């Protein structure tokens, strides 16, 4: 399988921000856009067989779910959209660089658990990308999603990857609400504006 990892500078992707759900003591995580507007609610927990994370619209409609099917060296999760099973995802044994195939969706995840940066493709087309960022001390994952209809499953896949990620990752980029990533980053096809890299007071 050959995957084209390039990304045209003219491609537009919507930015979403997902806080580390594992550290949320209330069991509910709000997903926001780059302006800070609340778009989705992620509810649930990990830790036991058949535990479920559910994604709701901000108005309370159930959009998608991910259910833990097994534990062990290669844990498995099932993805549901509109209450129908649409795919399964299992952890790879990659150490520095992971390549994960999501059955049912035909999505291929390429990235590193150390950097927390991933890109997800269907054939040669980018579906979404993930990278860690920091907002005034809080730790988030920034998702850039090509099509809005893919956002629910993208958020759930990102949550699974986030759950697997090693805690000692490289320092996240510092950004602020209202900022838009542009340019051509070496890993994700984007760069953060220089003003976003200044130390926060």
Secondary structure, DSSP 4 states (H G I P E B T S, - for coil): --------TT---EEEEEE-GGG-TTSEEEEEETT--EEEEEEE--SSTT-EEEEEETTS-EEEEEEEEE-STT-EEEEEETTEEEEEEE----SSSEEEEEBTTTEEEEEETTTTEEEEEETTEEEEEEEEEEETTEEEEEEEES-GGGHHHHHHHHHHHHHHS-S-PPPPEE--TT---BS--TTTS-B--GGGGSPP-
